[in-house]
Amino acid sequence: MTTGASMCAETAVQAAGQAIRRRLGEVMVIEEPVVEQVLLALLARGHVLIEGIPGTGKTLLARTLARVVDLDFKRLQFTNDLMPADVVGSSIWRPDAGEFTFVRGPIFCNVLLADEINRTSPRTLSCLLEAMESGKVSVDGRPLALADPFFVLATRNPIEFHGTYPVPEAALDRFFLRVTLGYPDRDGELHLYLGRDPEAALDGIEPVLSREELLDLMAQVDRVAVSRAVAAYCYDVVEATRVDDDVALGASPRAALAWLKAARARAMLDGRTHVLPDDLKVLARPVLAHRIVLKGGGDAAERVDRIVARTHVPL
């Protein structure tokens, strides 16, 4: 590709990212880092774990994102009695046809909001994890491909634990990154009080990308270069999580690869063809913290911040 053509492509990517952010802002009050992180996960073909108290816009975020990029959206409420067939679908006998017909479940969509995944049994959660990992599900012993793209935004309620199951570390590791939705600031909440109804705003939103354009952007992420020095910096941070005295389980190679891919997506949205150490530093907490287990329990976000702060950054 010529230099001029490359610059045009970078400009188009930046314009698409800005348009998506602007559309989301027209519907809801949300912090810019959260918007960026969710968008990076979508472009990198990852999945997002959203934590936050009820009523902060998790469902609205998923619906708006699906509308903005013209994708099919479905919501699935995870409960104690939810079965794998409720997620994947099941075969139903059709007397008129004299045969079983498979009726697809809600997982056959582009954007799936998996609400309160810690309320369902490990058996049901496992079928969601299979879909997230492989892009397909098993039905009657045969694989069925899911939609392309397939993007999961899963929520976990951090304050109400009655009737919930702990989400295993191996399951958390399947999530590309974790974001937290808290209360908006004063100005943001006042804007929400005095502004247009979010549902009415959502109804008026037009897509800014087609599915084909989104797939093209996804393909461009892997073309962003990572230098040996930046890769070494990634390793140094990940290795530091494994030998830290307060850490029982450090970041895995899969976590490191996800971190680099998120950095690639961030560089692409910034109009660059190469990753900088700053891309990794900004994304360390959302990509790594939920994958690290501390010996005394608790959240590892601050520990990740300290490890990143003391790790030498290459020039």
C-alpha positions as a Markdown table, in Angstrom:
| # | Residue | x | y | z |
|---|---|---|---|---|
| 1 | Met | 0.0 | 0.0 | 0.0 |
| 2 | Thr | 1.3 | 3.4 | -0.9 |
| 3 | Thr | 1.9 | 6.0 | 1.9 |
| 4 | Gly | -1.0 | 8.1 | 0.7 |
| 5 | Ala | -3.3 | 5.1 | 0.6 |
| 6 | Ser | -2.1 | 4.1 | 4.1 |
| 7 | Met | -2.8 | 7.6 | 5.5 |
| 8 | Cys | -6.3 | 7.6 | 4.0 |
| 9 | Ala | -7.0 | 4.2 | 5.6 |
| 10 | Glu | -5.8 | 5.5 | 9.0 |
| 11 | Thr | -8.0 | 8.6 | 8.6 |
| 12 | Ala | -11.0 | 6.4 | 7.8 |
| 13 | Val | -10.4 | 4.2 | 10.9 |
| 14 | Gln | -10.1 | 7.3 | 13.2 |
| 15 | Ala | -13.3 | 8.8 | 11.7 |
| 16 | Ala | -15.2 | 5.5 | 12.3 |
| 17 | Gly | -14.1 | 5.4 | 15.9 |
| 18 | Gln | -15.0 | 9.0 | 16.5 |
| 19 | Ala | -18.4 | 8.5 | 14.9 |
| 20 | Ile | -19.2 | 5.5 | 17.1 |
| 21 | Arg | -18.1 | 7.4 | 20.3 |
| 22 | Arg | -20.3 | 10.3 | 19.2 |
| 23 | Arg | -23.4 | 8.2 | 18.6 |
| 24 | Leu | -23.0 | 6.4 | 22.0 |
| 25 | Gly | -22.7 | 9.9 | 23.6 |
| 26 | Glu | -26.0 | 10.9 | 22.0 |
| 27 | Val | -27.9 | 8.2 | 23.8 |
| 28 | Met | -26.2 | 7.8 | 27.2 |
| 29 | Val | -23.9 | 9.4 | 29.7 |
| 30 | Ile | -20.8 | 7.2 | 29.9 |
| 31 | Glu | -17.1 | 7.7 | 30.7 |
| 32 | Glu | -14.8 | 7.9 | 27.7 |
| 33 | Pro | -12.4 | 5.2 | 28.9 |
| 34 | Val | -15.3 | 2.7 | 29.1 |
| 35 | Val | -16.4 | 3.6 | 25.6 |
| 36 | Glu | -12.9 | 3.1 | 24.3 |
| 37 | Gln | -12.4 | -0.2 | 26.0 |
| 38 | Val | -15.6 | -1.7 | 24.8 |
| 39 | Leu | -14.9 | -0.5 | 21.3 |
| 40 | Leu | -11.4 | -2.0 | 21.4 |
| 41 | Ala | -12.7 | -5.3 | 22.5 |
| 42 | Leu | -15.2 | -5.4 | 19.7 |
| 43 | Leu | -12.5 | -4.6 | 17.1 |
| 44 | Ala | -10.2 | -7.2 | 18.6 |
| 45 | Arg | -12.8 | -9.9 | 18.5 |
| 46 | Gly | -12.8 | -10.1 | 22.3 |
| 47 | His | -15.5 | -10.2 | 24.9 |
| 48 | Val | -16.2 | -7.9 | 27.8 |
| 49 | Leu | -17.1 | -8.4 | 31.4 |
| 50 | Ile | -19.0 | -5.4 | 32.8 |
| 51 | Glu | -19.2 | -4.9 | 36.5 |
| 52 | Gly | -21.3 | -2.3 | 38.2 |
| 53 | Ile | -24.3 | -1.6 | 40.3 |
| 54 | Pro | -27.8 | -1.9 | 38.7 |
| 55 | Gly | -29.2 | 1.1 | 36.9 |
| 56 | Thr | -25.9 | 2.5 | 35.4 |
| 57 | Gly | -26.7 | 1.7 | 31.8 |
| 58 | Lys | -25.2 | -1.7 | 31.1 |
| 59 | Thr | -28.1 | -2.9 | 28.9 |
| 60 | Leu | -28.4 | 0.4 | 27.2 |
| 61 | Leu | -24.7 | 0.4 | 26.3 |
| 62 | Ala | -25.0 | -3.0 | 24.7 |
| 63 | Arg | -28.1 | -2.1 | 22.7 |
| 64 | Thr | -26.7 | 1.2 | 21.6 |
| 65 | Leu | -23.4 | -0.3 | 20.4 |
| 66 | Ala | -25.3 | -2.9 | 18.4 |
| 67 | Arg | -27.5 | -0.2 | 16.8 |
| 68 | Val | -24.5 | 2.0 | 16.0 |
| 69 | Val | -22.6 | -0.8 | 14.1 |
| 70 | Asp | -25.8 | -2.3 | 12.6 |
| 71 | Leu | -25.6 | -5.7 | 14.3 |
| 72 | Asp | -28.3 | -8.1 | 15.6 |
| 73 | Phe | -28.7 | -7.8 | 19.4 |
| 74 | Lys | -30.2 | -10.1 | 22.0 |
| 75 | Arg | -30.3 | -10.1 | 25.7 |
| 76 | Leu | -30.3 | -13.2 | 27.9 |
| 77 | Gln | -31.0 | -13.1 | 31.6 |
| 78 | Phe | -29.0 | -15.7 | 33.4 |
| 79 | Thr | -30.9 | -17.4 | 36.3 |
| 80 | Asn | -30.4 | -20.4 | 38.6 |
| 81 | Asp | -32.8 | -22.5 | 36.5 |
| 82 | Leu | -31.4 | -21.5 | 33.1 |
| 83 | Met | -30.4 | -24.6 | 31.1 |
| 84 | Pro | -27.9 | -24.9 | 28.2 |
| 85 | Ala | -30.8 | -25.5 | 25.8 |
| 86 | Asp | -32.2 | -22.1 | 26.8 |
| 87 | Val | -28.9 | -20.5 | 25.6 |
| 88 | Val | -28.1 | -22.6 | 22.5 |
| 89 | Gly | -31.5 | -23.8 | 21.5 |
| 90 | Ser | -33.1 | -27.3 | 21.2 |
| 91 | Ser | -34.6 | -29.7 | 18.7 |
| 92 | Ile | -38.4 | -29.7 | 18.6 |
| 93 | Trp | -40.5 | -32.4 | 17.0 |
| 94 | Arg | -42.6 | -31.2 | 14.1 |
| 95 | Pro | -45.5 | -33.6 | 13.5 |
| 96 | Asp | -46.4 | -32.1 | 10.2 |
| 97 | Ala | -42.8 | -32.7 | 8.9 |
| 98 | Gly | -42.3 | -35.9 | 10.7 |
| 99 | Glu | -38.9 | -34.8 | 12.0 |
| 100 | Phe | -37.0 | -32.8 | 14.6 |
| 101 | Thr | -36.2 | -29.2 | 13.8 |
| 102 | Phe | -33.5 | -27.3 | 15.6 |
| 103 | Val | -34.8 | -24.0 | 17.0 |
| 104 | Arg | -31.9 | -21.6 | 17.6 |
| 105 | Gly | -31.5 | -20.0 | 20.9 |
| 106 | Pro | -30.6 | -16.4 | 21.7 |
| 107 | Ile | -26.9 | -17.0 | 21.4 |
| 108 | Phe | -27.3 | -16.9 | 17.6 |
| 109 | Cys | -26.8 | -13.2 | 17.2 |
| 110 | Asn | -24.0 | -10.6 | 16.7 |
| 111 | Val | -24.2 | -8.9 | 20.1 |
| 112 | Leu | -25.3 | -10.8 | 23.2 |
| 113 | Leu | -25.9 | -9.2 | 26.5 |
| 114 | Ala | -25.4 | -12.0 | 29.0 |
| 115 | Asp | -26.9 | -10.5 | 32.1 |
| 116 | Glu | -25.7 | -11.6 | 35.6 |
| 117 | Ile | -23.6 | -14.6 | 34.5 |
| 118 | Asn | -22.8 | -15.4 | 38.2 |
| 119 | Arg | -26.5 | -16.4 | 38.8 |
| 120 | Thr | -26.3 | -19.5 | 36.5 |
| 121 | Ser | -24.9 | -22.9 | 37.1 |
| 122 | Pro | -21.4 | -23.9 | 35.9 |
| 123 | Arg | -23.0 | -26.2 | 33.3 |
| 124 | Thr | -24.9 | -23.4 | 31.6 |
| 125 | Leu | -22.0 | -21.0 | 31.9 |
| 126 | Ser | -19.8 | -23.5 | 30.1 |
| 127 | Cys | -21.8 | -23.4 | 26.9 |
| 128 | Leu | -21.4 | -19.6 | 26.8 |
| 129 | Leu | -17.7 | -20.0 | 27.4 |
| 130 | Glu | -17.4 | -22.5 | 24.5 |
| 131 | Ala | -19.2 | -20.1 | 22.2 |
| 132 | Met | -16.9 | -17.2 | 23.3 |
| 133 | Glu | -13.8 | -19.3 | 22.8 |
| 134 | Ser | -14.5 | -21.0 | 19.5 |
| 135 | Gly | -17.3 | -19.0 | 17.8 |
| 136 | Lys | -19.5 | -22.2 | 17.6 |
| 137 | Val | -21.7 | -24.3 | 19.8 |
| 138 | Ser | -22.3 | -28.1 | 20.0 |
| 139 | Val | -25.8 | -29.3 | 19.2 |
| 140 | Asp | -26.5 | -33.1 | 19.1 |
| 141 | Gly | -22.8 | -33.7 | 18.8 |
| 142 | Arg | -22.3 | -31.5 | 15.8 |
| 143 | Pro | -20.8 | -28.0 | 15.8 |
| 144 | Leu | -22.8 | -25.0 | 14.6 |
| 145 | Ala | -21.1 | -21.8 | 13.7 |
| 146 | Leu | -22.3 | -18.6 | 15.3 |
| 147 | Ala | -22.7 | -15.2 | 13.6 |
| 148 | Asp | -19.7 | -13.2 | 12.5 |
| 149 | Pro | -19.0 | -11.1 | 14.3 |
| 150 | Phe | -20.0 | -12.5 | 17.7 |
| 151 | Phe | -19.6 | -10.2 | 20.6 |
| 152 | Val | -20.5 | -10.9 | 24.3 |
| 153 | Leu | -21.0 | -8.3 | 26.9 |
| 154 | Ala | -21.5 | -10.1 | 30.2 |
| 155 | Thr | -22.5 | -8.5 | 33.4 |
| 156 | Arg | -21.7 | -9.5 | 37.0 |
| 157 | Asn | -23.5 | -7.8 | 39.9 |
| 158 | Pro | -20.8 | -7.2 | 42.5 |
| 159 | Ile | -23.1 | -6.3 | 45.4 |
| 160 | Glu | -25.8 | -9.0 | 45.6 |
| 161 | Phe | -24.6 | -12.5 | 46.3 |
| 162 | His | -27.8 | -14.4 | 47.3 |
| 163 | Gly | -28.4 | -17.1 | 44.8 |
| 164 | Thr | -25.1 | -16.6 | 42.9 |
| 165 | Tyr | -22.2 | -18.9 | 41.9 |
| 166 | Pro | -18.5 | -17.8 | 42.0 |
| 167 | Val | -17.2 | -17.3 | 38.5 |
| 168 | Pro | -14.1 | -19.5 | 38.2 |
| 169 | Glu | -10.7 | -18.0 | 37.4 |
| 170 | Ala | -10.6 | -20.0 | 34.1 |
| 171 | Ala | -13.9 | -18.5 | 33.1 |
| 172 | Leu | -12.8 | -14.9 | 33.9 |
| 173 | Asp | -9.7 | -15.5 | 31.8 |
| 174 | Arg | -12.0 | -16.0 | 28.7 |
| 175 | Phe | -13.0 | -12.3 | 28.9 |
| 176 | Phe | -10.8 | -10.0 | 26.8 |
| 177 | Leu | -11.2 | -7.2 | 29.3 |
| 178 | Arg | -13.2 | -5.9 | 32.2 |
| 179 | Val | -14.8 | -2.6 | 32.6 |
| 180 | Thr | -16.6 | -1.0 | 35.5 |
| 181 | Leu | -19.7 | 1.2 | 35.2 |
| 182 | Gly | -20.2 | 3.5 | 38.2 |
| 183 | Tyr | -22.3 | 6.5 | 38.9 |
| 184 | Pro | -21.9 | 9.4 | 36.4 |
| 185 | Asp | -20.4 | 12.7 | 37.7 |
| 186 | Arg | -22.6 | 15.6 | 38.7 |
| 187 | Asp | -22.7 | 17.2 | 35.3 |
| 188 | Gly | -23.3 | 13.9 | 33.6 |
| 189 | Glu | -26.2 | 13.0 | 35.8 |
| 190 | Leu | -27.8 | 16.4 | 35.5 |
| 191 | His | -27.6 | 16.1 | 31.8 |
| 192 | Leu | -29.3 | 12.8 | 32.1 |
| 193 | Tyr | -32.1 | 14.3 | 34.2 |
| 194 | Leu | -32.7 | 17.3 | 31.8 |
| 195 | Gly | -31.9 | 15.6 | 28.5 |
| 196 | Arg | -33.9 | 13.5 | 26.1 |
| 197 | Asp | -35.2 | 10.1 | 27.1 |
| 198 | Pro | -32.5 | 7.6 | 26.3 |
| 199 | Glu | -35.0 | 5.2 | 24.7 |
| 200 | Ala | -36.2 | 7.9 | 22.4 |
| 201 | Ala | -32.6 | 8.9 | 21.5 |
| 202 | Leu | -31.8 | 5.2 | 20.8 |
| 203 | Asp | -34.8 | 5.0 | 18.4 |
| 204 | Gly | -33.4 | 7.9 | 16.4 |
| 205 | Ile | -29.9 | 6.5 | 16.1 |
| 206 | Glu | -28.7 | 5.5 | 12.6 |
| 207 | Pro | -25.8 | 3.1 | 12.1 |
| 208 | Val | -22.4 | 4.6 | 11.3 |
| 209 | Leu | -20.9 | 1.3 | 10.0 |
| 210 | Ser | -22.1 | -1.7 | 8.1 |
| 211 | Arg | -21.3 | -5.2 | 9.1 |
| 212 | Glu | -18.9 | -5.5 | 6.2 |
| 213 | Glu | -17.1 | -2.3 | 7.2 |
| 214 | Leu | -16.8 | -3.5 | 10.8 |
| 215 | Leu | -15.3 | -6.8 | 9.6 |
| 216 | Asp | -12.8 | -4.9 | 7.6 |
| 217 | Leu | -11.7 | -2.8 | 10.6 |
| 218 | Met | -11.4 | -6.1 | 12.6 |
| 219 | Ala | -9.1 | -7.5 | 10.0 |
| 220 | Gln | -6.8 | -4.4 | 10.1 |
| 221 | Val | -6.1 | -4.9 | 13.8 |
| 222 | Asp | -3.6 | -7.7 | 13.2 |
| 223 | Arg | -1.7 | -5.6 | 10.7 |
| 224 | Val | -0.6 | -3.2 | 13.4 |
| 225 | Ala | 3.1 | -3.8 | 14.2 |
| 226 | Val | 4.6 | -4.7 | 17.6 |
| 227 | Ser | 8.3 | -4.2 | 17.9 |
| 228 | Arg | 10.5 | -6.6 | 19.8 |
| 229 | Ala | 11.1 | -3.9 | 22.5 |
| 230 | Val | 7.4 | -3.5 | 23.1 |
| 231 | Ala | 6.9 | -7.2 | 23.2 |
| 232 | Ala | 9.7 | -7.5 | 25.7 |
| 233 | Tyr | 8.0 | -4.8 | 27.9 |
| 234 | Cys | 4.8 | -6.8 | 27.7 |
| 235 | Tyr | 6.6 | -9.9 | 28.9 |
| 236 | Asp | 8.4 | -8.0 | 31.7 |
| 237 | Val | 5.1 | -6.9 | 33.2 |
| 238 | Val | 3.4 | -10.3 | 32.8 |
| 239 | Glu | 6.4 | -12.0 | 34.4 |
| 240 | Ala | 6.3 | -9.6 | 37.3 |
| 241 | Thr | 2.7 | -10.6 | 38.0 |
| 242 | Arg | 3.9 | -14.2 | 38.3 |
| 243 | Val | 6.7 | -13.6 | 40.8 |
| 244 | Asp | 5.0 | -10.9 | 42.9 |
| 245 | Asp | 4.9 | -11.9 | 46.6 |
| 246 | Asp | 1.2 | -11.0 | 46.9 |
| 247 | Val | 0.0 | -12.8 | 43.8 |
| 248 | Ala | -1.2 | -16.4 | 43.9 |
| 249 | Leu | -1.9 | -16.7 | 40.1 |
| 250 | Gly | -0.2 | -14.4 | 37.6 |
| 251 | Ala | -1.2 | -13.4 | 34.1 |
| 252 | Ser | -1.1 | -16.3 | 31.5 |
| 253 | Pro | 0.3 | -16.2 | 28.0 |
| 254 | Arg | -3.3 | -15.8 | 26.8 |
| 255 | Ala | -3.6 | -12.7 | 28.9 |
| 256 | Ala | -0.4 | -11.3 | 27.4 |
| 257 | Leu | -1.7 | -12.0 | 23.8 |
| 258 | Ala | -5.0 | -10.3 | 24.7 |
| 259 | Trp | -3.1 | -7.3 | 26.1 |
| 260 | Leu | -1.1 | -6.9 | 22.9 |
| 261 | Lys | -4.1 | -7.3 | 20.7 |
| 262 | Ala | -6.0 | -4.6 | 22.7 |
| 263 | Ala | -2.9 | -2.4 | 22.3 |
| 264 | Arg | -3.0 | -3.0 | 18.5 |
| 265 | Ala | -6.6 | -2.0 | 18.3 |
| 266 | Arg | -5.9 | 1.2 | 20.3 |
| 267 | Ala | -3.0 | 2.1 | 18.1 |
| 268 | Met | -5.2 | 1.6 | 15.0 |
| 269 | Leu | -7.9 | 3.8 | 16.4 |
| 270 | Asp | -5.3 | 6.4 | 17.1 |
| 271 | Gly | -4.2 | 6.3 | 13.4 |
| 272 | Arg | -0.9 | 4.5 | 14.1 |
| 273 | Thr | 0.6 | 1.4 | 12.4 |
| 274 | His | 2.6 | 0.4 | 15.5 |
| 275 | Val | 2.1 | -0.1 | 19.2 |
| 276 | Leu | 3.6 | 2.2 | 21.8 |
| 277 | Pro | 4.3 | 1.2 | 25.4 |
| 278 | Asp | 1.7 | 3.8 | 26.4 |
| 279 | Asp | -1.0 | 1.7 | 24.7 |
| 280 | Leu | -0.1 | -1.2 | 27.0 |
| 281 | Lys | 0.1 | 0.9 | 30.1 |
| 282 | Val | -3.4 | 2.4 | 29.6 |
| 283 | Leu | -4.9 | -1.1 | 29.0 |
| 284 | Ala | -3.0 | -3.0 | 31.7 |
| 285 | Arg | -5.8 | -2.7 | 34.4 |
| 286 | Pro | -8.8 | -3.6 | 32.2 |
| 287 | Val | -7.0 | -6.5 | 30.5 |
| 288 | Leu | -4.9 | -8.0 | 33.2 |
| 289 | Ala | -6.5 | -7.3 | 36.6 |
| 290 | His | -9.4 | -9.8 | 36.4 |
| 291 | Arg | -7.0 | -12.5 | 35.4 |
| 292 | Ile | -4.8 | -12.2 | 38.5 |
| 293 | Val | -5.5 | -13.8 | 41.8 |
| 294 | Leu | -4.1 | -12.3 | 45.0 |
| 295 | Lys | -3.1 | -14.5 | 47.9 |
| 296 | Gly | -5.3 | -12.6 | 50.3 |
| 297 | Gly | -8.2 | -12.3 | 47.9 |
| 298 | Gly | -9.7 | -9.1 | 46.6 |
| 299 | Asp | -9.3 | -7.2 | 43.4 |
| 300 | Ala | -5.9 | -7.0 | 41.7 |
| 301 | Ala | -6.4 | -3.7 | 39.9 |
| 302 | Glu | -4.2 | -1.7 | 42.2 |
| 303 | Arg | -1.5 | -4.4 | 42.3 |
| 304 | Val | -1.4 | -4.3 | 38.5 |
| 305 | Asp | -1.0 | -0.5 | 38.6 |
| 306 | Arg | 2.0 | -0.8 | 41.0 |
| 307 | Ile | 3.6 | -3.5 | 38.8 |
| 308 | Val | 3.3 | -1.4 | 35.7 |
| 309 | Ala | 4.6 | 1.7 | 37.5 |
| 310 | Arg | 7.8 | -0.1 | 38.6 |
| 311 | Thr | 8.5 | -1.9 | 35.3 |
| 312 | His | 11.1 | -0.3 | 33.0 |
| 313 | Val | 9.6 | 1.2 | 29.9 |
| 314 | Pro | 11.6 | 0.9 | 26.7 |
| 315 | Leu | 12.4 | 4.0 | 24.7 |
